[in-house]
Amino acid sequence: MAFAHVLSSSDDEDFAIDINRRPNNVRRRPVHFYELDDVDFHARFRLSKERIAEVLEAIEPEISHPTERNNAISPMNQLLLTLRFYATGSHFISADNFSGVSKTSAHRIVYRVTNAIARLRPRFIKFPTLADEIKTEQIKFFDIARFPRVVGCIDCTHVKIQSFGN
């Protein structure tokens, strides 16, 4: 029994603290929907407030947290963070700084909101299917910007590509 004191648990071990863990840092989360005017809002998120409200209404049940505990990020802030990430084409660190969340949270949010938005594809993205509809869209694009044989575009970004063929 000489070693009994070595094998016993002391009361000090019950209160051991993990000193490598970062303290919980709750940052202020701006609500850009209400803080920005319509022009600045559109410049930052590439959509109008009305369109964002429409998208939010469609995806809110999928991205809402069942609780407000632990400083849950609102569905509006989740959507705006994701749209900011899309609009800037930046890294998560830029989007998280803009929204007041950690990089890890930003990654999870962008993944979840992107999947929710992708499920809305049939509702919002429609391409012409009939031959006369396709021809009409091609004429409209050609009249606007002299783009031949185009039936749709995303985000109005144009990259000139040199053709190496015919």
C-alpha positions as CSV (number, residue, x, y, z in Angstrom):
1,M,0.0,0.0,0.0
2,A,3.0,2.3,-0.2
3,F,2.0,3.4,-3.7
4,A,-1.7,4.0,-3.0
5,H,-1.3,7.7,-3.0
6,V,0.3,7.6,-6.6
7,L,-2.7,5.8,-8.1
8,S,-5.4,7.9,-6.4
9,S,-7.0,10.8,-8.2
10,S,-6.5,14.2,-6.6
11,D,-9.1,17.0,-6.5
12,D,-6.8,19.2,-8.5
13,E,-7.1,17.0,-11.6
14,D,-10.9,17.5,-11.6
15,F,-10.4,21.2,-12.3
16,A,-7.7,21.0,-15.0
17,I,-8.0,23.7,-17.6
18,D,-7.0,23.3,-21.2
19,I,-4.7,26.2,-21.6
20,N,-4.3,25.7,-25.4
21,R,-7.9,26.5,-26.2
22,R,-8.7,30.0,-27.5
23,P,-11.3,32.0,-25.5
24,N,-14.7,32.3,-27.1
25,N,-14.6,35.6,-29.1
26,V,-18.1,36.8,-30.0
27,R,-17.7,39.5,-32.6
28,R,-20.2,42.2,-33.6
29,R,-22.2,41.0,-36.6
30,P,-23.3,43.8,-38.7
31,V,-26.7,43.6,-40.4
32,H,-25.8,44.9,-43.8
33,F,-29.4,44.5,-45.1
34,Y,-30.5,47.4,-42.8
35,E,-27.2,49.3,-42.5
36,L,-26.5,49.9,-46.2
37,D,-28.5,52.0,-48.7
38,D,-29.8,50.3,-51.9
39,V,-26.9,51.4,-54.1
40,D,-24.1,50.3,-51.7
41,F,-26.0,47.1,-50.9
42,H,-26.2,46.2,-54.6
43,A,-22.5,47.1,-55.1
44,R,-21.5,44.7,-52.3
45,F,-23.8,41.8,-52.9
46,R,-24.7,42.1,-56.6
47,L,-28.4,41.7,-55.9
48,S,-31.1,44.1,-54.8
49,K,-32.6,43.9,-51.4
50,E,-35.9,42.7,-52.9
51,R,-34.3,39.8,-54.7
52,I,-32.4,38.8,-51.6
53,A,-35.6,38.9,-49.5
54,E,-37.1,36.6,-52.1
55,V,-34.2,34.1,-52.0
56,L,-34.1,34.2,-48.2
57,E,-37.8,33.4,-48.0
58,A,-37.2,30.3,-50.2
59,I,-34.2,29.0,-48.3
60,E,-34.8,30.2,-44.7
61,P,-36.3,26.9,-43.4
62,E,-33.2,25.0,-44.6
63,I,-30.6,27.4,-43.1
64,S,-32.3,28.4,-39.9
65,H,-30.9,27.2,-36.6
66,P,-33.5,25.7,-34.2
67,T,-32.2,27.9,-31.4
68,E,-30.9,31.3,-30.6
69,R,-28.4,29.9,-28.2
70,N,-24.6,30.2,-28.7
71,N,-25.0,33.4,-30.7
72,A,-26.6,31.6,-33.7
73,I,-26.0,33.4,-37.0
74,S,-29.2,34.6,-38.5
75,P,-30.4,33.3,-41.9
76,M,-30.1,36.8,-43.4
77,N,-26.4,37.1,-42.3
78,Q,-25.7,33.6,-43.6
79,L,-27.2,34.5,-47.0
80,L,-25.3,37.8,-47.1
81,L,-22.0,36.2,-46.1
82,T,-22.4,33.7,-48.9
83,L,-23.4,36.3,-51.5
84,R,-20.4,38.4,-50.5
85,F,-18.2,35.4,-50.9
86,Y,-19.6,34.9,-54.4
87,A,-19.5,38.6,-55.4
88,T,-15.8,39.1,-54.4
89,G,-14.5,35.7,-55.4
90,S,-12.3,36.0,-52.3
91,H,-11.1,33.7,-49.7
92,F,-13.2,32.9,-46.6
93,I,-11.1,35.2,-44.5
94,S,-12.4,38.2,-46.4
95,A,-16.0,37.1,-46.1
96,D,-15.7,36.3,-42.4
97,N,-14.2,39.6,-41.6
98,F,-17.0,41.4,-43.4
99,S,-19.7,39.4,-41.5
100,G,-18.1,39.1,-38.1
101,V,-17.8,35.3,-38.0
102,S,-14.8,32.9,-37.8
103,K,-13.3,31.4,-41.0
104,T,-14.6,28.0,-40.0
105,S,-18.1,29.3,-39.6
106,A,-17.9,31.1,-42.9
107,H,-16.9,27.9,-44.6
108,R,-19.8,25.9,-43.1
109,I,-22.2,28.7,-43.9
110,V,-21.1,29.1,-47.5
111,Y,-21.4,25.3,-48.0
112,R,-24.9,25.1,-46.4
113,V,-26.3,28.1,-48.1
114,T,-24.8,27.2,-51.5
115,N,-26.6,23.8,-51.4
116,A,-29.8,25.5,-50.4
117,I,-29.6,27.9,-53.3
118,A,-28.6,25.1,-55.7
119,R,-31.8,23.3,-54.9
120,L,-33.7,26.4,-56.1
121,R,-32.1,26.1,-59.6
122,P,-35.3,24.9,-61.4
123,R,-37.2,27.9,-60.0
124,F,-34.8,30.6,-60.9
125,I,-32.6,29.4,-63.8
126,K,-34.4,28.8,-67.0
127,F,-32.9,28.4,-70.5
128,P,-34.9,28.4,-73.6
129,T,-35.8,24.9,-74.9
130,L,-37.7,25.5,-78.1
131,A,-35.8,26.3,-81.3
132,D,-37.6,29.6,-81.8
133,E,-37.0,30.7,-78.2
134,I,-33.3,29.9,-78.6
135,K,-33.1,31.9,-81.8
136,T,-34.9,34.9,-80.1
137,E,-32.4,34.9,-77.2
138,Q,-29.4,34.7,-79.5
139,I,-30.7,37.7,-81.4
140,K,-31.2,39.6,-78.2
141,F,-27.7,38.9,-77.0
142,F,-26.3,39.8,-80.4
143,D,-28.2,43.1,-80.4
144,I,-27.0,44.0,-76.9
145,A,-23.3,43.1,-77.2
146,R,-22.6,41.5,-80.5
147,F,-22.2,38.1,-78.9
148,P,-23.1,35.4,-81.5
149,R,-24.9,32.2,-80.6
150,V,-25.3,33.1,-76.8
151,V,-28.5,32.0,-75.0
152,G,-27.6,33.0,-71.4
153,C,-25.0,34.4,-69.1
154,I,-24.1,34.5,-65.4
155,D,-23.1,37.7,-63.6
156,C,-22.4,39.7,-66.8
157,T,-18.7,38.7,-66.7
158,H,-17.2,38.4,-70.1
159,V,-13.8,36.8,-70.9
160,K,-12.5,37.2,-74.4
161,I,-11.1,33.8,-75.6
162,Q,-9.0,33.6,-78.8
163,S,-10.3,30.9,-81.0
164,F,-7.6,28.5,-82.2
165,G,-9.9,26.6,-84.5
166,N,-12.4,27.6,-87.1
